[in-house]
Amino acid sequence: MIITTNIINEFLQTRQATDEICAPLKIEDYVVQPIVDVSPPKWHLGHTSWFFEEFILTKHKPGYEPYDKRYKYIFNSYYETAGEHILRTKRGNLTRPTVEEVYSYRDFITQQLTEFLEDHLNEELFDLMTIGIHHEKQHQELLISDIKYILGHNPLLPRYSQTFEEHDLEKQKQKWLRIDKGLYDIGYQGRDFCFDNELGVHKVYLAPYKISNKLVTNGEYLEFMEDGGYEKVDLWHAEGWDWIRREHIKAPLYWYWHKTRWKHYTLKGFKEIDPETPVTHISYYEAYAYAQWKGKRLPTEFEWEAGQEVFDWGKRWEWTESAYLPYPGFAKAAGPLGEYNGKFMVNQKVLRGASVATSRKHSRSTYRNFFHPHLRWQYTGIRLAQ
């Protein structure tokens, strides 16, 4: 009974947190998809509801009939073994179902699942619910980032919130923390939830290194810019150099040259840049070039994990020098849920940590986020190593 109550409460709290993220939005904000990597808020609401419907209610509740059979096609993301789905680029075309209808769908799934679990929870359903809850927490982080991109590319730069704090100050003085050489255990060793890409505890030998106790700040990154960092080809990977030239990149995402200085868009509106807070919305290419300019480097994900006990983390997703690859012994789960992580283990970089957009109870030192090197709409930052 205690387990049933706990998992239902966590589910309801998670659903409420998603609604709270969307509360400041206007109806017109729900459908916008400015780029392929940004999904409309309405689609996130539908997709997270479909996830619970598809993997729990449809498969485990006797006699359950889908709320609307068409929703499986429009709200499935990339689960090929779960059936056909619309192209990712078409999510912004979904003017129908309406926002009101999607919220009705969402309320229906929440009610159906809560009532079903009260009398039918078992170990398998508990595990599926836990995955579903953390899946929605991932989408909460994406929602915040996607909403910022939508509003941050509106010519009016409208304010989302008066209270959402994106730019926490790190008050400690910058220091280089030495980590001794040796064999380190890498991977999740706890008993609570983790994703499958964190599993496969294994030992990694690390040579001695130093890692910064502090993230790179806006002021430090501005020095890189003012020294011509975006014009010095020797600092960049070939792909990164081609990218900044093709896309005309000259500053972090959301930075705008305004009259005589750089300013940036925040969820509180168009603001002055605080030189003391961590730089954010940086691509891997930019993080690498900055490290080259400083005569340092990015840590590997193993160096990051081995050192995480000696520095404060959680304000930014931190780029590492590691490719996103499976740990020894990694095996995909059977069925559609096996597509959750394993199919993306190619041509991506690992990020470690968490960010100001990460949901409650959704960060671990072993968490492996991953993105293509050019992406920067998430709250990404830089920690240096040497």
N, C-alpha and C positions, 0 to 999 in steps of 0.2 A: 504493500500500500504506500509506504514511504517513497519507494522508487517511482511508482506511478504518479504520485502527487508531484514529486520533484521534476520529472521529465515534462509533465503537462504544464507546470508553472514556468519552466524554462522556455518551453515552446510559446506560451502565451506572452511572456515577456519579450521574446524575440520578435514576435509578430507586432507587438505594440511599438517596439523600437523602430521597426521599419516604417510604420505609420507616422511616427514622430519625425523621422527624417523628411518625409514627404509633406508634412503639415504646412510648411511655409510656401509651398508651390502654388502657382496659379494653374488653372486648367490648361492654358496654352503651353505650359512648360512640360507637360507630361508626355508629349508625343515627339518632341524634337530629337533628331539624330544627326548632329553636324558632321560626324565622321564615323567610319565603320567601327572603331574601337569603343565608341560611346553609345550605349543603348538608352532608349527613352525610359524615363522613370516608370511609365505605365507598363512597359514590357517587363521590367524587373519585378513589379508587383505580380504580374501574371505568371512569369516563369517560376518564381519561388513557390507559388501556390501549386502550379502544375507539378513541380518536383515531388511534393508531398502526395498529391493525388496519384501520380503515375507509379511511384515506387512503394506506396503504402496502401492507400485506399483501394485502388484498382486491383492490386494483386493480393490483398490480404483481407479485405472486408467482404464477406459473402453477400452477393446480390448487389454490390455497388454499381451504380450507373454513373458514368462521367457527367459532370455538370454541363458540359457542352463538348461534344466529340470534336468539334473544329479546333478547340483550344490546344489540343495536343500538337497540331500542325504549326500553330503560330507561336506557342510558348516553349516548345522544345528548343534547346539551344544547339547542342552539337552531338547529342546521343544518337548516333546512326542506328544502333541496334534497337532503339526504342521507336523507330519509324521515321518517316519523312518529316522535314521541317522547312520553314521558309529560310531564304538566304539571310545571313546576318545583316547585310546591307539594306534589307527591306523592312527592318523592324520599325523604322520611322514612318512607314506608309500605313501603319495600323491605326487609322483614324477610328475604325470600328474593330473590336468592341469599344464602347465609350469608356471613359475613366470611371463613371458610375457603375457600369456593368462589370468592369474588372474588380472594383472594390466589392461588389456583390459576390462575385466568384470567390474572392479572397475570404470574405466573411463565411461563405458556405463551407469552404475547405477547413477553415479554422474550427467551425462548429462540428462538422462531421468527424474530424480527426480527434477532437477533444472527447466527444461522446464515445467514439469507438475505443479509444485507449483506456478509458475508465474501467472497462470490463474485459479487455482482451490483450493487455500488454504482456508480452513475453520477451525473452532475451533477444530474439531476432528483431522484433519490432522496436525494442529499446535501442538497438544498434542503428537501425534505419532512421529512427527519430533523431538520434544524436547527429548522424551525418546530415540529415535534413536541416537541423537547427544551425549547424556550422556552415552549411551551404548558404543559408539565408544570411548569416553573419558576414560571409564573404560578399554577398550582394549588397549588404548595407554599406560596406566600404566602397564598393563600386558605385553605389547610388550617390554617395557624397561626392566622389570624384567626377562622376558623369554630370551631376547637377552643376558642379563648378564649371565644367567645360561648356555646358549649354549656356549658362548665364555669363560666363567669362568671355564668350564669343558673341554675345549680344552687344551691338554698338553702344547701348545705354549702360552697359556694365552694372546691371541691377544688383542690389544687395539681397542676399539670401537670408542672413541672420544677423542680429545685433550681438549675439552671445557666443557663436561658434568660434573657438580659439584655435587658429591654425599654427601660430608662430610662437611656441613656448621658448623662452630664453634659457639657454644652458649657462648657469652662473659659474661653473667651475673654470679654473684656468686650464688652458690647453697643456697637456702633458703626454709624453710618449711612455706607454706602459709596456714593460718587457715581459714577454712570454717565453719561458724556457723551452729548449728543444725536448722532444720526447714523443712517446706514443699517446695519442688521445682517442678516447671513445667518442665516436660521432653517431648521432641518431637518437631517436626518442627512446627513453628507458622507463618512462613513467607508466602509470596504470589508468590514466584518464584518456580522453580522446586525443587522437592525432590522425593526420592524413597518411595514406599508404606510402607517400613519397618520403616520409620521415623515418620509415622503418627499415630495418636491416642494420642494427648496431654493428659497427665495424671500427677497427683501429686504423688511424692515419698517423704516419710519422710527420712531424713538423720540425723544420729547422728553427732555430731561435729567431724571433722577430719582435718588432715593436708595433703597437697599434695605438692610435690616438684615442684619448678619453673623451673627445669632443668632436661633434660633427663640424664640417666646413660651414662657415657662416656666409650670409649675404655679402658682408663687407669684404671677406676674403675672396669670394668669387668675383666680386666687382673689380678687384685688383687684377685678376686674370683677364677680365674683359678689357680693362683699360690698358693693359699691356699688349693688347692685340692678340689675345688667345684664340679668337675665332678666325684670325687671319694667318696663323702660323701652321703651315701644312705639316711640319715635322712633329707636331704634338698629337696628330690625329691618326687613327686607323684609316686605311684607304676608304672603307665603306662609310666611316663617320665623316670624312672630308667631303665625299660625294654627297652625303645626306645634307650637311649644313649648307653646301653651295646650292644644291637643288631646291631646298626648302627655304633658303634665305634666313637661316637661323643665326642670330647674333646675340641672344640672351636666353635665359630660362623662360619656360612657358609662363605666360601671364605678365611678363615684364613689358612695359611700354615706355618708350622715350617720350616724356611729357615736358614740353617747353625746354628746360635746361637740365633735366635730370631724369633718371629712371624711376618709375613708380610701378606698382603692381596691383593686379586685381586680386582681391581676397573675397571670401564669402561675406565679409562685412562691407564690401564695396571697394572702390578705388582708393588705395592708401599709399602713404609714404613707405619706403622700404626701410626696415630696421636693420642696420648693418650687423647687429649682434645676434640675430636669430638665425637658425639653420637655413641654408639655401634649400629650395625644394623645386619639384617639377623639373628634374634634370634627367636627361637620357644617360644610358651607359656610355655612349660615345663622348658626351660632355664630361662625365665623371672621370673617364680614362684620360682625356686631354688635360683636365685640370690637374690630375695626379702627375702626369708627365711634366707639366709646367712647374710643379712644386718640387720635382725631383724625387717624388715618392711613388707609391702605387696603391691600388685597391687591394684589400685583403681577399684571400680566397674564402669560400664559405666555411671551410674547415678552420681556418685561422679565426674567423669571426666567432664561430661556435665555441672554440677552445678558449677564447678570450672574453666571452660575454659576461663573465662573472666580475670582471674588474672595471667595466665601464657601464654607464647608464645608457639604455637603449629604449626605443619605442616611440620616438618622435617622428622618425622618417623610415620608410623602407630603404635599406642601404644596399647599393649596388655592390656586388662582389666580382671577383675576377674568374668565377667558376661558371662553367657551362652547366646547364640543367641536364643532369644525367641520372640514371637509376643507381641506387645503392646496391651493393652486393646482395644477391638473393631476392631482389625485387621481383614480385610477380603480380600482374594485374588480376583483380577480382573477376570472377565470371560475370557475364551479362553486361547490361548498360553501365552499371556503376564502375566497371573496369575501365571505362573511358574517361574517368574523372581527372586523372593526372598523367598516366603513362603515355598516352598518345601525343603528349606535348613535349616529350623529352628529346627535342631536337631544335637547334638554332635559337636557343633562348639562354638568357643569363639569369643566375640565381640572385635574388635579393633576400636579405635577412632582416629580422627585427619586427617592426610594426610601425604604425603611424598614428597621427592624430585622428584619422578616420577609421581606425581599427575598432571593431566592436568589443564590448565588454566580454571577458573570458574567451578571447579569441587570439591570444598571442602566446607564443612559446619560443624558447631560445632555439628550438630545433625546426621551427616552421620554415618551410622553403617556398617562398614566393618566386614567380618566374615571369619574365616579360621579354619581348624582343628588344634588342639594344636601342632602337630609336624611340621607344615609347616613354612618355614623361607626363602623362595626365594624372598618374597616381602621385602620392606624396613621397617622392623619391629624393634621396639625399646622398651625401658623400661622407664616408669615414676613411681616413688614409691609414696606410701601413707602411712599414719600411723594414 
